[in-house]
Structures are given as structure tokens and as C-alpha cells.
Amino acid sequence: MNLHDPIGSPIGKPIGPNFDAMTDEEIMAYLENDAAVDKFAVAHLEPEGMKYQWVRFEVFGKPDYNRLAEVEQKGWKPVPQKRHDGRFMSPGTDGPTDMDGMRLYEMSARVVRLKREQASRKAQEAVQGMNEQLIFAPPGTAPRDAHAKTKPYVRRESGSMPMVVE
């Protein structure tokens, strides 16, 4: 059993590993594997054409309704627990998929791709705008290589760096 196996089992069956029936080596291997696995890794569980994202829904045990409203207004929908029954919560539990104060949300992969492209485009436009403003900076302020006194002095060698005094 590893972290990606369902945590629940049919009624009457034990839940989790049977450590009593395992050797010390098997227990150590189980514990090492369990510690190395990211329990929030869900990319391999995403249905085709969908993207998953964990979202905080409580802080110190108190619900964060504003964060949930913000996420849902942006188009994310809670993943029903029954889709991955027993993986994150007890089998048969109704409602959204919750784990450790986080809720699993989904959105169309196409929409996620377009949102990321838009965010990247906005960031590039902001950088381009700042670069254009630097062209009109007063002499000696920017760009930094426009004036001999502000131009960086760069040498490519190893060892101690010489002190430059002008």
C-alpha cells in the first residue's frame, strides 16, 4: 500500500497497512516510500481535459469563505469526493474533496492554459512598459551603461576582485 491507494476499505476490513504481518525491512521501506510521496500530488488523477488545483478553505480550523468565493468566481469548481472515493477522504463521504484544510478544485485545461497565457502576456507588457520608460530616464540614472561613471565594471576572472577607484 502507498499513499496513492485508497485509505478506506469495505466495512469490516482493516484500513491501512498491517504492520503486525510485516518484517522490519518491509515497514522501513513502507515508511520511506510514504515520506517521499507528496500527498497533494494530483496531476496523475486529472480527468482528460481538466486541471486540478488545491485551494485553502480553512485557516487554523476556521473556514475561509472569502477565499472559496474568490476561487469559484474565477471559474474553479470543487471536485466531488466520490470521483476519487477513498483516496483523500473516507469512502462514501459526500461533498467536495477536502484534505488538511485544502479543497480540490477543477477547471477545463483549455481555460487554465488561456488564463496562464493572458497572465504571461500582461507580465511581458509590464516589463516592456518599464523598459520603454527607462529610455527616457535622465542622464546618469538609467540605462546604467549610458554614462561611463555608471557603467558596470565587469571582469571575467577567478580569484579576488580588484578594487576600482575612480
C-alpha positions as CSV (number, residue, x, y, z in Angstrom):
1,M,0.0,0.0,0.0
2,N,1.2,3.5,-0.8
3,L,-0.2,7.0,-0.4
4,H,-2.0,6.8,-3.7
5,D,-4.0,3.8,-2.7
6,P,-7.5,4.3,-1.2
7,I,-7.3,4.9,2.5
8,G,-10.6,3.2,3.2
9,S,-11.8,-0.3,2.6
10,P,-15.1,-2.2,2.8
11,I,-16.7,-2.3,6.2
12,G,-15.1,-5.0,8.4
13,K,-11.7,-4.9,6.7
14,P,-8.7,-3.2,8.2
15,I,-7.7,0.3,7.0
16,G,-4.1,0.9,6.2
17,P,-1.1,-1.4,6.3
18,N,-0.9,-4.5,8.5
19,F,2.3,-3.7,10.3
20,D,2.0,-6.8,12.5
21,A,2.4,-9.0,9.4
22,M,5.4,-7.0,8.0
23,T,9.1,-7.5,8.6
24,D,11.2,-4.6,9.9
25,E,12.6,-4.2,6.4
26,E,9.1,-4.0,4.9
27,I,8.0,-1.5,7.5
28,M,11.1,0.7,6.8
29,A,10.5,0.5,3.1
30,Y,6.9,1.5,3.6
31,L,7.8,4.4,5.8
32,E,10.5,5.7,3.4
33,N,8.1,5.5,0.4
34,D,5.3,7.2,2.4
35,A,7.6,10.1,3.4
36,A,8.8,10.6,-0.2
37,V,5.3,10.8,-1.7
38,D,3.6,14.2,-2.0
39,K,0.1,13.5,-0.7
40,F,-1.1,16.7,-2.6
41,A,0.2,15.5,-6.0
42,V,-2.9,15.1,-8.2
43,A,-1.8,15.6,-11.8
44,H,-2.0,11.9,-12.4
45,L,-5.6,11.9,-11.2
46,E,-6.9,14.7,-13.5
47,P,-9.6,13.6,-16.0
48,E,-8.7,14.3,-19.6
49,G,-9.1,17.9,-20.5
50,M,-9.3,19.1,-16.8
51,K,-6.7,20.6,-14.4
52,Y,-6.8,20.3,-10.6
53,Q,-5.7,22.8,-8.0
54,W,-5.7,22.6,-4.2
55,V,-7.1,25.7,-2.5
56,R,-7.0,26.6,1.1
57,F,-10.6,26.5,2.6
58,E,-9.7,27.0,6.3
59,V,-7.1,28.6,8.4
60,F,-6.4,27.3,11.9
61,G,-9.7,25.3,11.6
62,K,-11.8,28.3,10.7
63,P,-13.5,28.5,7.3
64,D,-12.1,31.0,4.8
65,Y,-15.3,31.7,2.9
66,N,-13.8,34.7,1.1
67,R,-11.1,32.6,-0.5
68,L,-13.6,30.0,-1.6
69,A,-15.8,32.6,-3.1
70,E,-12.9,34.2,-4.9
71,V,-11.8,30.9,-6.4
72,E,-15.3,29.9,-7.5
73,Q,-15.9,33.3,-9.1
74,K,-12.8,32.7,-11.2
75,G,-14.4,29.6,-12.6
76,W,-12.9,26.8,-10.4
77,K,-15.4,24.1,-9.3
78,P,-15.0,21.7,-6.3
79,V,-14.1,18.1,-7.2
80,P,-16.7,15.8,-5.8
81,Q,-15.2,13.3,-3.3
82,K,-17.0,10.4,-5.0
83,R,-14.8,10.9,-8.1
84,H,-11.8,9.6,-6.0
85,D,-13.8,7.7,-3.4
86,G,-11.5,6.7,-0.5
87,R,-8.4,8.4,-1.9
88,F,-8.4,11.6,0.2
89,M,-11.4,11.0,2.5
90,S,-13.3,8.1,4.0
91,P,-15.2,6.1,1.3
92,G,-18.8,7.1,0.8
93,T,-18.3,10.6,2.1
94,D,-20.5,13.2,0.2
95,G,-19.4,16.7,-0.8
96,P,-16.2,18.2,-2.1
97,T,-12.8,16.7,-1.8
98,D,-11.1,18.1,1.3
99,M,-7.8,17.2,3.0
100,D,-5.8,19.1,5.7
101,G,-7.6,22.4,5.2
102,M,-7.3,22.2,1.4
103,R,-10.1,21.7,-1.1
104,L,-9.6,20.2,-4.5
105,Y,-10.9,22.3,-7.4
106,E,-11.0,21.7,-11.2
107,M,-11.2,23.7,-14.3
108,S,-11.0,23.0,-18.0
109,A,-7.4,22.6,-19.1
110,R,-8.2,24.9,-22.1
111,V,-9.3,27.7,-19.8
112,V,-6.3,27.2,-17.5
113,R,-4.0,27.5,-20.5
114,L,-5.7,30.6,-21.7
115,K,-5.5,32.2,-18.3
116,R,-1.8,31.4,-18.0
117,E,-1.2,32.9,-21.5
118,Q,-3.0,36.0,-20.5
119,A,-1.1,36.4,-17.2
120,S,2.2,35.9,-19.1
121,R,1.2,38.4,-21.7
122,K,0.3,41.0,-19.1
123,A,3.6,40.4,-17.3
124,Q,5.6,40.8,-20.5
125,E,3.7,44.0,-21.3
126,A,4.5,45.4,-17.9
127,V,8.3,44.7,-18.3
128,Q,8.2,46.2,-21.8
129,G,6.5,49.3,-20.5
130,M,9.2,49.7,-17.8
131,N,11.9,49.2,-20.4
132,E,10.4,51.9,-22.6
133,Q,10.2,54.3,-19.6
134,L,13.9,53.7,-18.9
135,I,14.8,55.1,-22.4
136,F,13.6,58.5,-21.2
137,A,15.4,58.4,-17.9
138,P,17.6,61.5,-17.1
139,P,21.3,61.1,-17.9
140,G,23.3,59.2,-15.4
141,T,20.3,57.4,-13.9
142,A,19.3,54.7,-16.4
143,P,20.1,52.8,-18.5
144,R,23.1,52.2,-16.4
145,D,25.5,51.8,-19.2
146,A,24.7,55.2,-20.8
147,H,27.4,57.0,-18.9
148,A,31.0,56.0,-18.2
149,K,30.6,56.7,-14.5
150,T,27.5,54.5,-14.1
151,K,28.6,51.7,-16.5
152,P,29.3,48.5,-14.6
153,Y,32.9,47.3,-14.5
154,V,32.8,43.6,-15.1
155,R,35.9,41.3,-15.5
156,R,35.8,37.6,-16.1
157,E,38.5,36.0,-14.0
158,S,38.6,34.0,-10.8
159,G,40.2,35.0,-7.6
160,S,39.9,38.1,-5.5
161,M,38.1,41.0,-7.1
162,P,40.2,44.2,-7.6
163,M,39.0,47.4,-6.0
164,V,38.3,50.0,-8.6
165,V,38.7,53.6,-7.5
166,E,37.8,56.5,-9.9
